[in-house]
Amino acid sequence: MKYYYTITAVILATSFLLSACGNSDGDGEVPGGSAPPPASSALNAGAGSPSGAEGNCNAPTSGVNWDALMTETCPTLSDYNLFTDDRDPTASPTRGGVPYDLSTALFSDYTSKYRFIFVPEGKKATYSASEVLEFPEGTVITKTFALPENTAMRDQGERVIETRLLIHRADGWAALPYYWDSESDATLAIAGKRLSGLSTINNQGEQITFDYTVPKAADCSSCHSVVPNLAGADDEREQIFLPIGPKARYLNKDHTYADGTVYNQLQYMAEGGLLTDLPSDFQRIEKAPVFNDEVSLAALSEDELNDAARAYLDINCAHCHRGSDLTLPPDYAGPAGSSGVQLEYNRDFASDPKKFGVCKEPIAGGQDGYPYDVVPGNPDESYLLFRMKTVDSRHKMPELARNTEHREGAALISDWIDLLPVAGCSPG
């Protein structure tokens, strides 16, 4: 096993999930990769697919245990046979599994994330301009979380904590968390897990100690669902569970694959038979910037900093803070869309700055000393930034998956608030 010690693994089996950061190509251009994916067959050729029969967690199989994924909540991660080495969920997926990462990723207590998507043989995802790719039934997305000893040297020692699965079953997405309580396998953690006293060194050389939470399976819907604006007691529409990370704008970047191939992820999936309806003109595809702990804010222009901040708020906040007026199904919004703060990357800031919190009074109780969600020119009195930095459960945002401050992310949003155009609530 590649880890020097282990903690947890959470698996989300379902659809294409979130990803890590990496290098990016120029805006709107298809990068010049070292080689395209094989044209002779699809990337999921020979991967198998669900048969429609009742699954068996103990079924002997050389490939993915598709039937168990579709019907069973298995006690160990290895029961699904998603990786060729059951002890290592960070590499070597079983046939058909494809790695991916994101240009800007959700912050999860400084963990590194290893993401794979498994699409059944003969099926494809469908491109979406602004929402997550539309993954077919049978898709599984895995995301493994590992805490590095030092975030500046992530590949030089890490503690594997959890693997999360998102599984697209016949009745919708299912989320399953698995905890790495040994070096040989991960066990189902339906009720979650809290780990005390974990620590890492951040890019500034600071030692950070915090408790880490593996979420309950039931908690996943609090971030992964969009909810209907109910029209009355007779409106029986239910919430819709969706992946968050695999949107085209975050996948529109180069990735280095295990064989050394360097290729744009969207192009790789399309040419490899996993993605359909991708525009041939890459200028039409949204592209979020790369932001990670290595990025120097001082090196960014004002436009680049604004773009990075908008992407950061989108991936970290807009799964909840999104309205019903853009690209969701009609009359659906994020769970916090009614708060008035709506932070989607594809929302026009200039047309309604108040939707981004500018000079908007908090409605969730607020906190003394923070009169508005965002005070242009005064990040120190902006409630949004306070909520990003605090670990007080009454105020912190996001509410889940964060038990320490993301210093680099908070610095980005602080600089963004400082550069916003002067508004009525701005200081003198």
VOPAGU-2260 file (C-alpha; in pm, 1 decimal, decimal comma):
REM VOPAGU-2260
SITE   aa  ch    i         X         Y         Z
SITE  MET   A    0       0,0       0,0       0,0
SITE  LYS   A    1     131,6     342,1     -91,0
SITE  TYR   A    2      47,4     514,3     237,9
SITE  TYR   A    3     280,5     544,0     529,3
SITE  TYR   A    4     -25,9     509,5     750,7
SITE  THR   A    5    -398,6     511,6     692,0
SITE  ILE   A    6    -708,1     674,3     828,0
SITE  THR   A    7   -1026,1     673,0     623,1
SITE  ALA   A    8   -1173,3     617,0     286,4
SITE  VAL   A    9   -1509,2     744,2     175,8
SITE  ILE   A   10   -1660,1     629,8    -146,7
SITE  LEU   A   11   -1927,7     807,6    -345,4
SITE  ALA   A   12   -2043,5     561,0    -601,9
SITE  THR   A   13   -2256,3     721,5    -858,5
SITE  SER   A   14   -2143,5     977,3   -1104,4
SITE  PHE   A   15   -1845,7    1182,0   -1188,0
SITE  LEU   A   16   -1752,8    1368,7    -869,8
SITE  LEU   A   17   -1509,3    1636,1    -756,1
SITE  SER   A   18   -1141,3    1655,7    -836,5
SITE  ALA   A   19    -804,5    1792,0    -752,2
SITE  CYS   A   20    -611,0    2080,6    -903,2
SITE  GLY   A   21    -359,5    2073,2   -1182,8
SITE  ASN   A   22    -200,5    2260,7   -1470,1
SITE  SER   A   23    -421,3    2422,0   -1731,0
SITE  ASP   A   24    -395,5    2511,9   -2096,0
SITE  GLY   A   25    -468,9    2847,7   -2253,6
SITE  ASP   A   26    -823,8    2982,1   -2248,9
SITE  GLY   A   27   -1056,7    2808,6   -2489,5
SITE  GLU   A   28    -784,7    2611,7   -2664,7
SITE  VAL   A   29    -753,3    2239,2   -2705,2
SITE  PRO   A   30    -411,4    2167,3   -2553,3
SITE  GLY   A   31    -140,0    1995,7   -2747,4
SITE  GLY   A   32    -124,3    1669,5   -2557,8
SITE  SER   A   33     144,2    1409,4   -2601,2
SITE  ALA   A   34    -103,4    1168,3   -2758,1
SITE  PRO   A   35    -481,2    1131,3   -2793,5
SITE  PRO   A   36    -672,3     846,2   -2629,3
SITE  PRO   A   37    -697,6     525,9   -2830,6
SITE  ALA   A   38    -931,3     570,2   -3125,5
SITE  SER   A   39    -981,9     200,0   -3188,0
SITE  SER   A   40   -1208,5     139,5   -2889,5
SITE  ALA   A   41   -1388,4     324,6   -2613,2
SITE  LEU   A   42   -1214,5     377,8   -2280,6
SITE  ASN   A   43   -1483,6     163,5   -2117,9
SITE  ALA   A   44   -1465,8    -116,4   -2376,3
SITE  GLY   A   45   -1456,3    -448,0   -2193,7
SITE  ALA   A   46   -1551,1    -284,1   -1864,6
SITE  GLY   A   47   -1883,8    -464,3   -1839,2
SITE  SER   A   48   -2212,5    -319,7   -1720,8
SITE  PRO   A   49   -2497,7    -394,9   -1480,6
SITE  SER   A   50   -2699,9    -700,5   -1582,1
SITE  GLY   A   51   -3017,7    -599,4   -1402,6
SITE  ALA   A   52   -2990,1    -896,1   -1166,9
SITE  GLU   A   53   -2974,6    -875,6    -788,1
SITE  GLY   A   54   -2619,9    -799,6    -680,3
SITE  ASN   A   55   -2391,5   -1005,0    -456,6
SITE  CYS   A   56   -2117,0    -837,0    -254,3
SITE  ASN   A   57   -1920,7   -1163,9    -254,2
SITE  ALA   A   58   -1953,2   -1238,7    -624,4
SITE  PRO   A   59   -1621,7   -1343,8    -781,4
SITE  THR   A   60   -1535,4   -1107,3   -1066,0
SITE  SER   A   61   -1228,9    -985,9   -1250,9
SITE  GLY   A   62   -1397,2    -655,2   -1331,1
SITE  VAL   A   63   -1617,8    -402,7   -1156,8
SITE  ASN   A   64   -1892,8    -567,4    -950,5
SITE  TRP   A   65   -2162,0    -368,0   -1129,1
SITE  ASP   A   66   -2464,0    -557,9    -999,3
SITE  ALA   A   67   -2358,3    -511,7    -636,9
SITE  LEU   A   68   -2305,6    -140,5    -699,7
SITE  MET   A   69   -2657,7    -109,4    -837,4
SITE  THR   A   70   -2842,5    -290,6    -557,3
SITE  GLU   A   71   -2624,8    -356,2    -252,0
SITE  THR   A   72   -2468,5    -156,2      31,5
SITE  CYS   A   73   -2155,5    -365,8      70,8
SITE  PRO   A   74   -1963,4    -375,1     401,7
SITE  THR   A   75   -1621,0    -316,3     246,2
SITE  LEU   A   76   -1498,4    -110,8     -46,7
SITE  SER   A   77   -1320,1    -406,5    -203,3
SITE  ASP   A   78   -1654,6    -584,3    -251,6
SITE  TYR   A   79   -1716,0    -359,4    -551,7
SITE  ASN   A   80   -1375,8    -439,5    -711,1
SITE  LEU   A   81   -1320,0     -84,7    -835,4
SITE  PHE   A   82    -939,8     -99,3    -804,7
SITE  THR   A   83    -689,0    -360,6    -915,3
SITE  ASP   A   84    -518,1    -325,9    -576,1
SITE  ASP   A   85    -783,2    -332,1    -302,9
SITE  ARG   A   86    -539,8    -158,1     -69,3
SITE  ASP   A   87    -487,7     147,6    -289,0
SITE  PRO   A   88    -786,9     357,0    -401,7
SITE  THR   A   89    -562,0     636,4    -530,8
SITE  ALA   A   90    -444,8     458,7    -846,7
SITE  SER   A   91    -498,8     168,2   -1087,7
SITE  PRO   A   92    -876,5     157,5   -1131,0
SITE  THR   A   93   -1033,0    -160,4   -1264,1
SITE  ARG   A   94   -1089,1    -163,9   -1641,7
SITE  GLY   A   95   -1306,0     128,3   -1747,4
SITE  GLY   A   96   -1215,3     363,3   -1461,9
SITE  VAL   A   97   -1082,8     703,6   -1573,3
SITE  PRO   A   98    -911,3     956,5   -1341,9
SITE  TYR   A   99   -1003,6    1324,1   -1344,9
SITE  ASP   A  100    -927,0    1638,6   -1152,0
SITE  LEU   A  101   -1067,2    1989,3   -1122,5
SITE  SER   A  102    -907,4    2325,3   -1195,3
SITE  THR   A  103   -1054,1    2465,2    -872,3
SITE  ALA   A  104   -1167,0    2218,6    -607,1
SITE  LEU   A  105   -1378,8    2214,1    -293,8
SITE  PHE   A  106   -1162,1    2265,1      14,7
SITE  SER   A  107   -1173,8    1967,7     252,1
SITE  ASP   A  108    -933,1    2031,7     539,2
SITE  TYR   A  109    -623,3    2034,9     316,2
SITE  THR   A  110    -674,2    1677,0     196,6
SITE  SER   A  111    -551,7    1562,0    -142,8
SITE  LYS   A  112    -822,3    1397,2    -351,5
SITE  TYR   A  113    -800,1    1109,9    -595,6
SITE  ARG   A  114   -1101,1    1092,2    -828,4
SITE  PHE   A  115   -1217,0     832,4   -1078,3
SITE  ILE   A  116   -1526,2     789,8   -1289,3
SITE  PHE   A  117   -1658,5     452,8   -1405,2
SITE  VAL   A  118   -1911,2     454,3   -1690,2
SITE  PRO   A  119   -2060,7     116,2   -1788,9
SITE  GLU   A  120   -1955,8     -32,0   -2120,7
SITE  GLY   A  121   -2161,3      98,5   -2410,2
SITE  LYS   A  122   -2276,2     413,1   -2230,1
SITE  LYS   A  123   -2164,5     777,1   -2241,4
SITE  ALA   A  124   -2202,0    1094,2   -2040,0
SITE  THR   A  125   -2360,4    1395,6   -2210,9
SITE  TYR   A  126   -2200,3    1740,8   -2216,2
SITE  SER   A  127   -2373,6    2023,7   -2029,6
SITE  ALA   A  128   -2267,9    2385,0   -2078,0
SITE  SER   A  129   -2307,0    2499,1   -1715,4
SITE  GLU   A  130   -2428,5    2208,1   -1503,0
SITE  VAL   A  131   -2259,7    1877,2   -1417,9
SITE  LEU   A  132   -2214,2    1635,7   -1703,6
SITE  GLU   A  133   -2520,5    1414,1   -1744,8
SITE  PHE   A  134   -2400,3    1070,1   -1638,9
SITE  PRO   A  135   -2591,7     759,9   -1742,3
SITE  GLU   A  136   -2742,8     511,2   -1502,2
SITE  GLY   A  137   -2472,8     277,2   -1374,8
SITE  THR   A  138   -2205,1     546,6   -1343,7
SITE  VAL   A  139   -1987,3     534,3   -1033,4
SITE  ILE   A  140   -1768,7     816,6    -906,8
SITE  THR   A  141   -1504,8     757,0    -642,0
SITE  LYS   A  142   -1319,9    1019,7    -442,6
SITE  THR   A  143   -1049,3     928,8    -193,9
SITE  PHE   A  144    -926,6    1179,4      66,0
SITE  ALA   A  145    -567,9    1170,3     194,9
SITE  LEU   A  146    -408,8    1416,8     437,1
SITE  PRO   A  147     -50,1    1508,5     341,7
SITE  GLU   A  148     218,3    1562,5     602,4
SITE  ASN   A  149     299,4    1889,6     425,9
SITE  THR   A  150      74,7    2056,1     168,2
SITE  ALA   A  151     380,0    2193,8     -13,5
SITE  MET   A  152     503,5    1835,6     -70,4
SITE  ARG   A  153     183,1    1638,9    -115,7
SITE  ASP   A  154     348,3    1340,3    -281,4
SITE  GLN   A  155     596,7    1279,4       0,7
SITE  GLY   A  156     378,3    1113,0     262,2
SITE  GLU   A  157       7,2    1114,5     330,7
SITE  ARG   A  158    -256,8     956,3     547,9
SITE  VAL   A  159    -548,2     804,7     359,7
SITE  ILE   A  160    -870,0     885,4     541,7
SITE  GLU   A  161   -1177,7     800,2     339,5
SITE  THR   A  162   -1321,5     704,0       2,7
SITE  ARG   A  163   -1663,8     831,6    -101,2
SITE  LEU   A  164   -1877,2     669,5    -367,5
SITE  LEU   A  165   -2152,9     825,6    -574,7
SITE  ILE   A  166   -2353,3     556,6    -752,1
SITE  HIS   A  167   -2614,7     630,5   -1017,2
SITE  ARG   A  168   -2876,8     365,6    -950,5
SITE  ALA   A  169   -3215,0     312,1   -1113,4
SITE  ASP   A  170   -3384,7     534,0    -854,2
SITE  GLY   A  171   -3121,0     808,2    -857,0
SITE  TRP   A  172   -2784,6     875,5    -698,5
SITE  ALA   A  173   -2670,8     697,9    -383,7
SITE  ALA   A  174   -2380,0     809,0    -164,0
SITE  LEU   A  175   -2170,0     566,4      40,7
SITE  PRO   A  176   -1877,0     662,1     266,9
SITE  TYR   A  177   -1597,6     413,6     341,7
SITE  TYR   A  178   -1340,9     457,2     617,4
SITE  TRP   A  179    -985,6     323,5     595,8
SITE  ASP   A  180    -952,0     165,2     938,5
SITE  SER   A  181    -675,3     -66,5     818,7
SITE  GLU   A  182    -420,1     -78,7     538,8
SITE  SER   A  183    -595,7    -366,6     364,9
SITE  ASP   A  184    -950,6    -239,7     307,9
SITE  ALA   A  185   -1203,3      31,8     385,7
SITE  THR   A  186   -1522,7     -35,3     578,3
SITE  LEU   A  187   -1866,8     115,8     536,3
SITE  ALA   A  188   -1919,1     421,9     757,7
SITE  ILE   A  189   -2292,6     490,1     725,4
SITE  ALA   A  190   -2291,5     682,1    1055,3
SITE  GLY   A  191   -1973,7     872,4     968,8
SITE  LYS   A  192   -1660,1     903,2    1176,5
SITE  ARG   A  193   -1485,4    1177,9    1372,3
SITE  LEU   A  194   -1106,3    1169,5    1396,7
SITE  SER   A  195    -937,2    1386,9    1657,4
SITE  GLY   A  196    -603,4    1561,7    1651,0
SITE  LEU   A  197    -503,8    1533,7    1285,4
SITE  SER   A  198    -236,9    1773,0    1166,5
SITE  THR   A  199     -57,3    1897,3     858,9
SITE  ILE   A  200     183,8    2174,7     765,5
SITE  ASN   A  201      40,2    2424,8     518,4
SITE  ASN   A  202     222,6    2609,1     240,7
SITE  GLN   A  203     310,7    2889,9     480,4
SITE  GLY   A  204     491,7    2644,7     706,8
SITE  GLU   A  205     224,0    2658,1     978,0
SITE  GLN   A  206     141,6    2344,1    1175,3
SITE  ILE   A  207    -237,7    2303,0    1175,9
SITE  THR   A  208    -418,0    2062,1    1408,4
SITE  PHE   A  209    -788,5    1985,3    1378,3
SITE  ASP   A  210   -1056,0    1717,8    1403,6
SITE  TYR   A  211   -1161,8    1552,5    1079,1
SITE  THR   A  212   -1515,0    1437,8    1001,6
SITE  VAL   A  213   -1611,9    1159,0     765,5
SITE  PRO   A  214   -1971,6    1253,1     680,9
SITE  LYS   A  215   -2269,7    1033,3     746,7
SITE  ALA   A  216   -2417,9     888,3     430,2
SITE  ALA   A  217   -2737,6    1082,9     499,3
SITE  ASP   A  218   -2543,7    1410,5     521,0
SITE  CYS   A  219   -2432,9    1394,4     158,2
SITE  SER   A  220   -2770,7    1515,1      32,8
SITE  SER   A  221   -2735,7    1843,0     223,7
SITE  CYS   A  222   -2477,6    1958,1     -32,8
SITE  HIS   A  223   -2557,0    1736,1    -330,1
SITE  SER   A  224   -2927,4    1816,4    -364,6
SITE  VAL   A  225   -3125,9    2090,6    -530,4
SITE  VAL   A  226   -3472,7    2151,4    -392,4
SITE  PRO   A  227   -3807,5    2251,7    -548,4
SITE  ASN   A  228   -3972,2    2584,0    -482,6
SITE  LEU   A  229   -4291,7    2417,1    -364,2
SITE  ALA   A  230   -4611,1    2574,6    -495,6
SITE  GLY   A  231   -4829,2    2450,6    -210,5
SITE  ALA   A  232   -4932,0    2150,7      -2,7
SITE  ASP   A  233   -5023,3    1953,8    -315,4
SITE  ASP   A  234   -4680,5    2002,8    -475,9
SITE  GLU   A  235   -4513,4    1664,3    -428,1
SITE  ARG   A  236   -4189,8    1728,8    -615,1
SITE  GLU   A  237   -3882,3    1594,8    -435,7
SITE  GLN   A  238   -3524,8    1713,4    -413,7
SITE  ILE   A  239   -3283,6    1602,3    -685,9
SITE  PHE   A  240   -2945,6    1455,0    -588,9
SITE  LEU   A  241   -2661,1    1570,2    -815,9
SITE  PRO   A  242   -2281,7    1547,1    -826,8
SITE  ILE   A  243   -2105,1    1881,0    -775,8
SITE  GLY   A  244   -1756,4    1889,4    -923,8
SITE  PRO   A  245   -1757,9    1742,5   -1275,0
SITE  LYS   A  246   -1878,6    2045,4   -1464,3
SITE  ALA   A  247   -1722,3    2122,9   -1799,6
SITE  ARG   A  248   -1565,0    2445,6   -1672,9
SITE  TYR   A  249   -1363,2    2257,3   -1409,3
SITE  LEU   A  250   -1273,6    1967,6   -1640,0
SITE  ASN   A  251   -1160,9    2196,7   -1923,1
SITE  LYS   A  252    -790,7    2151,9   -1846,1
SITE  ASP   A  253    -499,0    1922,1   -1916,0
SITE  HIS   A  254    -446,7    1604,3   -1716,2
SITE  THR   A  255    -146,4    1372,9   -1712,6
SITE  TYR   A  256    -268,2    1013,8   -1739,6
SITE  ALA   A  257     -95,0     702,7   -1605,8
SITE  ASP   A  258      65,0     621,8   -1942,3
SITE  GLY   A  259     217,2     969,9   -1963,8
SITE  THR   A  260     -47,0    1105,9   -2201,2
SITE  VAL   A  261    -113,5    1477,7   -2143,8
SITE  TYR   A  262    -453,4    1572,6   -2279,2
SITE  ASN   A  263    -749,2    1798,8   -2217,4
SITE  GLN   A  264    -987,4    1599,6   -1996,8
SITE  LEU   A  265   -1303,0    1680,7   -2193,2
SITE  GLN   A  266   -1134,5    1600,4   -2522,7
SITE  TYR   A  267    -991,7    1279,2   -2377,8
SITE  MET   A  268   -1333,3    1163,3   -2264,1
SITE  ALA   A  269   -1499,7    1259,0   -2593,1
SITE  GLU   A  270   -1238,8    1092,9   -2814,4
SITE  GLY   A  271   -1233,7     794,6   -2578,7
SITE  GLY   A  272   -1605,4     732,5   -2624,2
SITE  LEU   A  273   -1717,0     843,4   -2275,9
SITE  LEU   A  274   -1866,1    1185,3   -2358,5
SITE  THR   A  275   -2104,8    1303,3   -2628,0
SITE  ASP   A  276   -2223,5    1646,0   -2753,3
SITE  LEU   A  277   -1894,0    1820,7   -2669,8
SITE  PRO   A  278   -1873,1    2141,8   -2878,8
SITE  SER   A  279   -1604,5    2126,9   -3145,1
SITE  ASP   A  280   -1527,3    2494,1   -3079,1
SITE  PHE   A  281   -1356,8    2505,0   -2738,7
SITE  GLN   A  282   -1410,9    2881,1   -2724,8
SITE  ARG   A  283   -1773,9    2796,1   -2644,6
SITE  ILE   A  284   -1682,4    2591,6   -2337,0
SITE  GLU   A  285   -1661,2    2765,6   -2000,2
SITE  LYS   A  286   -1317,9    2746,9   -1841,4
SITE  ALA   A  287   -1260,6    2807,6   -1470,9
SITE  PRO   A  288    -907,7    2909,9   -1370,4
SITE  VAL   A  289    -664,2    2695,9   -1178,5
SITE  PHE   A  290    -659,7    2785,3    -810,9
SITE  ASN   A  291    -477,6    2583,3    -548,6
SITE  ASP   A  292    -250,6    2644,8    -252,1
SITE  GLU   A  293      47,1    2698,2    -485,0
SITE  VAL   A  294    -104,3    3002,6    -658,4
SITE  SER   A  295      53,9    3338,3    -572,4
SITE  LEU   A  296    -219,4    3599,8    -535,0
SITE  ALA   A  297      36,6    3875,5    -588,1
SITE  ALA   A  298     106,8    3738,9    -936,6
SITE  LEU   A  299    -257,9    3764,0   -1047,5
SITE  SER   A  300    -400,7    4059,0   -1235,9
SITE  GLU   A  301    -725,3    4207,3   -1102,8
SITE  ASP   A  302    -923,4    4022,9   -1370,4
SITE  GLU   A  303    -747,5    3695,2   -1289,9
SITE  LEU   A  304    -806,7    3739,9    -917,7
SITE  ASN   A  305   -1175,2    3813,3    -976,6
SITE  ASP   A  306   -1207,0    3502,2   -1193,4
SITE  ALA   A  307   -1029,3    3285,4    -934,6
SITE  ALA   A  308   -1251,5    3418,6    -654,9
SITE  ARG   A  309   -1568,8    3357,8    -856,1
SITE  ALA   A  310   -1462,1    2998,6    -927,0
SITE  TYR   A  311   -1370,9    2941,2    -561,2
SITE  LEU   A  312   -1708,5    3069,1    -439,4
SITE  ASP   A  313   -1886,4    2860,1    -701,4
SITE  ILE   A  314   -1721,5    2526,2    -617,0
SITE  ASN   A  315   -1722,7    2581,3    -239,8
SITE  CYS   A  316   -2055,0    2760,0    -190,6
SITE  ALA   A  317   -2284,2    2759,3    -493,7
SITE  HIS   A  318   -2400,5    2398,7    -457,9
SITE  CYS   A  319   -2622,2    2549,1    -183,7
SITE  HIS   A  320   -2616,2    2919,9    -269,3
SITE  ARG   A  321   -2772,2    2906,3    -615,1
SITE  GLY   A  322   -3095,8    3039,9    -755,2
SITE  SER   A  323   -3371,3    2899,6    -974,5
SITE  ASP   A  324   -3326,6    3152,1   -1255,7
SITE  LEU   A  325   -3022,1    3012,0   -1437,7
SITE  THR   A  326   -2962,6    2654,1   -1551,3
SITE  LEU   A  327   -3124,4    2423,3   -1293,8
SITE  PRO   A  328   -3452,3    2242,1   -1368,2
SITE  PRO   A  329   -3746,1    2487,6   -1358,2
SITE  ASP   A  330   -3836,5    2606,0   -1007,2
SITE  TYR   A  331   -3543,6    2426,0    -842,7
SITE  ALA   A  332   -3271,9    2602,3    -642,6
SITE  GLY   A  333   -2992,8    2525,8    -401,7
SITE  PRO   A  334   -3089,5    2461,5     -36,4
SITE  ALA   A  335   -2968,2    2813,3      51,5
SITE  GLY   A  336   -3090,8    2980,8    -264,5
SITE  SER   A  337   -3369,1    3155,7     -74,8
SITE  SER   A  338   -3111,9    3332,1     145,1
SITE  GLY   A  339   -3060,8    3584,3    -132,8
SITE  VAL   A  340   -2689,8    3501,8    -169,8
SITE  GLN   A  341   -2637,9    3323,7    -501,6
SITE  LEU   A  342   -2277,7    3262,1    -602,9
SITE  GLU   A  343   -2280,1    3068,3    -930,1
SITE  TYR   A  344   -1982,5    3111,9   -1162,1
SITE  ASN   A  345   -2219,0    3167,8   -1454,2
SITE  ARG   A  346   -2416,5    3442,9   -1274,4
SITE  ASP   A  347   -2346,3    3798,7   -1393,2
SITE  PHE   A  348   -2207,9    4000,6   -1103,1
SITE  ALA   A  349   -2265,5    4344,6   -1254,1
SITE  SER   A  350   -2638,9    4292,4   -1309,3
SITE  ASP   A  351   -2709,9    4232,4    -938,5
SITE  PRO   A  352   -2413,3    4259,7    -696,6
SITE  LYS   A  353   -2649,3    4208,5    -402,3
SITE  LYS   A  354   -2688,0    3843,8    -504,9
SITE  PHE   A  355   -2317,3    3810,2    -424,4
SITE  GLY   A  356   -2379,3    3957,7     -79,9
SITE  VAL   A  357   -2278,8    4316,0    -159,5
SITE  CYS   A  358   -2440,0    4545,7      97,7
SITE  LYS   A  359   -2685,6    4267,9     182,6
SITE  GLU   A  360   -2775,7    4220,1     548,2
SITE  PRO   A  361   -2731,9    3861,0     673,2
SITE  ILE   A  362   -3055,9    3672,1     731,7
SITE  ALA   A  363   -2913,9    3376,5     926,4
SITE  GLY   A  364   -2866,9    3555,7    1255,7
SITE  GLY   A  365   -2550,2    3733,8    1157,6
SITE  GLN   A  366   -2275,1    3831,5    1398,0
SITE  ASP   A  367   -2192,1    4156,1    1576,3
SITE  GLY   A  368   -1937,6    4357,0    1380,7
SITE  TYR   A  369   -2044,0    4217,3    1042,3
SITE  PRO   A  370   -2332,4    4434,4     918,0
SITE  TYR   A  371   -2337,3    4299,0     561,4
SITE  ASP   A  372   -2244,0    3976,8     386,5
SITE  VAL   A  373   -1993,5    4161,8     167,4
SITE  VAL   A  374   -1864,1    4513,8     227,4
SITE  PRO   A  375   -1660,8    4617,0     -79,6
SITE  GLY   A  376   -1325,0    4753,0      32,3
SITE  ASN   A  377   -1362,6    4612,0     384,2
SITE  PRO   A  378   -1316,2    4234,7     406,0
SITE  ASP   A  379   -1268,9    4254,6     783,4
SITE  GLU   A  380   -1634,9    4353,2     827,6
SITE  SER   A  381   -1774,1    4114,5     565,5
SITE  TYR   A  382   -1982,8    3834,6     716,1
SITE  LEU   A  383   -1915,3    3606,0     418,5
SITE  LEU   A  384   -1541,2    3607,6     488,4
SITE  PHE   A  385   -1598,9    3564,6     861,7
SITE  ARG   A  386   -1805,6    3253,6     790,8
SITE  MET   A  387   -1530,7    3114,5     567,2
SITE  LYS   A  388   -1269,6    3156,9     840,8
SITE  THR   A  389   -1453,5    3053,5    1156,8
SITE  VAL   A  390   -1490,2    2693,1    1272,5
SITE  ASP   A  391   -1779,9    2783,9    1504,3
SITE  SER   A  392   -2061,3    2551,9    1393,0
SITE  ARG   A  393   -2316,1    2833,1    1434,3
SITE  HIS   A  394   -2154,9    3036,7    1158,3
SITE  LYS   A  395   -1905,5    2837,0     952,0
SITE  MET   A  396   -1946,6    2784,3     580,8
SITE  PRO   A  397   -1951,9    2538,1     427,4
SITE  GLU   A  398   -2128,7    2367,2     716,5
SITE  LEU   A  399   -1981,8    2023,4     637,1
SITE  ALA   A  400   -1639,1    1887,6     536,6
SITE  ARG   A  401   -1445,7    2175,2     693,1
SITE  ASN   A  402   -1298,1    2185,3    1042,1
SITE  THR   A  403   -1012,0    2426,0     983,7
SITE  GLU   A  404    -967,5    2754,5     800,0
SITE  HIS   A  405    -848,2    2743,4     441,9
SITE  ARG   A  406    -587,6    3017,4     478,3
SITE  GLU   A  407    -519,3    3044,1     106,3
SITE  GLY   A  408    -886,6    3047,3       8,1
SITE  ALA   A  409    -970,7    3308,3     271,4
SITE  ALA   A  410    -683,7    3526,2     146,4
SITE  LEU   A  411    -822,2    3502,4    -208,0
SITE  ILE   A  412   -1172,2    3610,9    -105,7
SITE  SER   A  413   -1032,0    3884,9     117,9
SITE  ASP   A  414    -839,2    4032,0    -176,2
SITE  TRP   A  415   -1147,7    3998,8    -398,3
SITE  ILE   A  416   -1366,2    4191,6    -151,6
SITE  ASP   A  417   -1095,7    4455,7    -122,0
SITE  LEU   A  418   -1097,9    4508,4    -500,6
SITE  LEU   A  419   -1475,7    4516,9    -553,8
SITE  PRO   A  420   -1622,6    4844,5    -683,6
SITE  VAL   A  421   -1719,6    5090,1    -411,6
SITE  ALA   A  422   -2081,1    5046,0    -300,6
SITE  GLY   A  423   -2320,7    5223,9     -67,2
SITE  CYS   A  424   -2201,4    5027,6     237,2
SITE  SER   A  425   -1829,4    5072,5     161,4
SITE  PRO   A  426   -1617,0    5255,8     418,6
SITE  GLY   A  427   -1605,5    5640,7     396,8
